[in-house]
Amino acid sequence: MKSRYLLLILALMLVGISCNRDPKIVSRKYVENGNKYFDTAKYKEASIMYRNALKKDPRNGDAYYRLGRCDLRMGQPGLAARSLRRAIELLPDNLDASLTLADLYLAAAAAEPRNAKTLMPELEELAAKLGKRDKFHGYRVSGLILLQKGQTKEAVEKLEEANKLKPLEPSVGVFLMRALAMEKRMGEAETLAKQLIEKHKNISPAYNFLYLLYVSTNRMNDAEAILKLHSANNPKDEAAWLQLAQFYMATRRGAEMRSALDKLTSNPQAFPNAHQSVGDFYFRNRDFATALAYYDGGKKTNPSQSAAYDKRIAEAYIAQGKVEDALKLLEGVIKRDSKDNDAIAMRGSLLLRSGKTEQIQSAVNDLQGVVRSSPRNFVARYDLGRAHLAKGEVEKARMAFEEAIKQRGDYLPPRIALAQLYLRGGENAKAIQAADEILAMDQGNLPARLVRAGALTGMRDFGRARQAVSETIKLYPNALEAQLQLAVVDMAERNFKAAEGAFLRLYEKNPKDLRSLFGLVECYMAQNKSAQALDLVQKEVSKNPGRDDLALALGNIAARTGRNDVAIRQFEALVAKRPNDAMLHTRLGEIYRRAGRGDLSVGHLRKAIQIAPDQPSPKLLLAMQLDEQGQRPEARQLYEQLLKMQPSNVIALNNLAYIMAESGTELDQALTLAQRAKQAKPEEVNVADTLGWIYIKKNLSDNAIDIYKDLVRREPQRSTFHYHLGMALFQKGDRTQAKQALLTALRNKPAKDEEAKIRELLGKIG
């Protein structure tokens, strides 16, 4: 009997052992353990468990599903999408996996519309499958897809069907409200927003929608009422109180503004960071003294957060021009914690904001170090982009901004910077697209609204530009930038009287902000009133003899108007005061070059390079000056150095190609450089001329003739183009056409040395 019992026990033990070794059972155990970690928000540990489960059983669909949800919580949407896709393949009946993936794709398309086309086919397939299993979600996802594609009428129809099945569900109602507004069905959108608020007291998008609607239609009492309702319904919602305070600030109702803010600071249990939030509020509204008072109060009430408050105090100092005070404070933070990446990034940002050329490289070094040690630090990447931009490294800046956006799609500063970069480069369509992407996430975003208006102005769509600015001014009546943009629209429409009046009023109101003055100067220049523009700035300098910014403005305006003598005096005086400012030496070297004083130009440009060896501008200007003086070996070295810093610099590519072509021994390399320049600037005639010249040197007559025929058509008065066309035709053997081209060149009054060459070639033709 005992032996039978022993055999039975051994059999049961073997069964237990075999179960424990069964990969599927072990995999399920890992999932169960992962779920315990997930439920306590320990997502890293949960992720490890789910991955172990998949090692044991690669076809465990539940593990993929839960890993995808875990990846989402850890801010890794790309990994989440892959896991969820695999989960759906293995568990096609898992409705939540399909819904989660669909919502993930919709969020990705909204955050980065450029990826929408790639995502749409799979999204539409998901929507079709959802519609067969759950009509509500099928209609909802289909409606959101149509909304993303801009098909608002069809989107409304789908979302209305979903709303019938589950009335006033926020995941449908908010988007239906917006779609109705896009279809100009404002009454229905307003009613729906009110119904959503009545059912869901904490639905912030509905409150914000009504607020923007009321402000844009000048229903200011209704705007105030909806903000008060928002804060009353959500007394612990900090953003609601701050929005109400901002409204009172905009409408100049100080007592009500302070009362709204007191709701935060008087309740430390509900709002433990109230001093920081209220300080930030005053900072945004440029009341730095009050902001500092709240930051100091926050340090006293919450000393464990003193480093965070010190950073904000540093921001307030820098905004007031107290750069050294800010840096001193920040150095103290870093001294207390040398591994504080945020503090180091902040120091880099402050060094950058100081505006001092010699500190910009230090800023780059700080920020590059932060990015290396914290690759996902999107703020540091954004600041690194700004640092590159300050150095004139536009492409590096663009790459840094784009990488910051990849790391955090809803972080708006790099999106704004990229949109502004497009606008500055004249890429108006891209600027509008970038601005629209920002506004899709933040309807009231001031910089995005201004970029959009500026791009519309650049595209000469003045009606829409004016409408965009007017709407912005209603939202931000105290925003100087919006007022300036309206004056810019007036000037673009050649309504100079209105533009002049606006710029003058704005400058008188804000004399320390030179943008209004520059606007007035541009207005005069547009009317060919250069003397009046120069006189205006000279009078301002005489009234404010100690202001370097005005002296700098006078120097720049004088250079633009051809008054090199005045420009030189201003920059010489500034260089005497700031001898280590590379920008001033560069600018003075450029002006001396224009004035034909090459020796002085070279001296200042060399000094600029010595101070800031990584700055591209002085290198380019010195190379051009030396090139003109016939010192081509050194000019060539500088062009080559510059192309390592800026591989797409068209001037450097073109001029280096020409130098190589003139040597006659590096024609293939010269051709490559010229073709790169032509690709970057296809309409630039001087680049085309260099390319044509190289074709002549290589005996590629037909290629050269094609280029020069186009050039003489585009610029028939340029003798050089006719001369080079004549050379190409002569090289091909077409003496008749060559002679005609050369005679045309002579009629266009060439320079003496060129005239001699033309006559020499005519002599050969006979």
Secondary structure as GFF3:
##gff-version 3
##sequence-region A 1 766
A	DSSP	alpha_helix	2	21	.	.	.	ID=ss1
A	DSSP	alpha_helix	23	39	.	.	.	ID=ss2
A	DSSP	alpha_helix	43	56	.	.	.	ID=ss3
A	DSSP	alpha_helix	61	73	.	.	.	ID=ss4
A	DSSP	alpha_helix	77	90	.	.	.	ID=ss5
A	DSSP	alpha_helix	95	111	.	.	.	ID=ss6
A	DSSP	three_ten_helix	113	115	.	.	.	ID=ss7
A	DSSP	alpha_helix	116	133	.	.	.	ID=ss8
A	DSSP	alpha_helix	135	148	.	.	.	ID=ss9
A	DSSP	alpha_helix	152	165	.	.	.	ID=ss10
A	DSSP	alpha_helix	170	182	.	.	.	ID=ss11
A	DSSP	alpha_helix	186	199	.	.	.	ID=ss12
A	DSSP	alpha_helix	204	216	.	.	.	ID=ss13
A	DSSP	alpha_helix	220	233	.	.	.	ID=ss14
A	DSSP	alpha_helix	238	250	.	.	.	ID=ss15
A	DSSP	alpha_helix	254	265	.	.	.	ID=ss16
A	DSSP	alpha_helix	274	284	.	.	.	ID=ss17
A	DSSP	alpha_helix	288	301	.	.	.	ID=ss18
A	DSSP	three_ten_helix	303	305	.	.	.	ID=ss19
A	DSSP	alpha_helix	306	319	.	.	.	ID=ss20
A	DSSP	alpha_helix	323	336	.	.	.	ID=ss21
A	DSSP	alpha_helix	341	353	.	.	.	ID=ss22
A	DSSP	alpha_helix	357	373	.	.	.	ID=ss23
A	DSSP	alpha_helix	378	390	.	.	.	ID=ss24
A	DSSP	alpha_helix	394	407	.	.	.	ID=ss25
A	DSSP	alpha_helix	412	424	.	.	.	ID=ss26
A	DSSP	alpha_helix	428	441	.	.	.	ID=ss27
A	DSSP	alpha_helix	446	458	.	.	.	ID=ss28
A	DSSP	alpha_helix	462	475	.	.	.	ID=ss29
A	DSSP	alpha_helix	480	492	.	.	.	ID=ss30
A	DSSP	alpha_helix	496	509	.	.	.	ID=ss31
A	DSSP	alpha_helix	514	526	.	.	.	ID=ss32
A	DSSP	alpha_helix	530	543	.	.	.	ID=ss33
A	DSSP	alpha_helix	548	560	.	.	.	ID=ss34
A	DSSP	alpha_helix	564	577	.	.	.	ID=ss35
A	DSSP	alpha_helix	582	594	.	.	.	ID=ss36
A	DSSP	alpha_helix	598	611	.	.	.	ID=ss37
A	DSSP	alpha_helix	616	628	.	.	.	ID=ss38
A	DSSP	alpha_helix	632	645	.	.	.	ID=ss39
A	DSSP	alpha_helix	650	663	.	.	.	ID=ss40
A	DSSP	alpha_helix	667	680	.	.	.	ID=ss41
A	DSSP	alpha_helix	685	697	.	.	.	ID=ss42
A	DSSP	alpha_helix	701	714	.	.	.	ID=ss43
A	DSSP	alpha_helix	719	732	.	.	.	ID=ss44
A	DSSP	alpha_helix	735	747	.	.	.	ID=ss45
A	DSSP	alpha_helix	752	765	.	.	.	ID=ss46
###
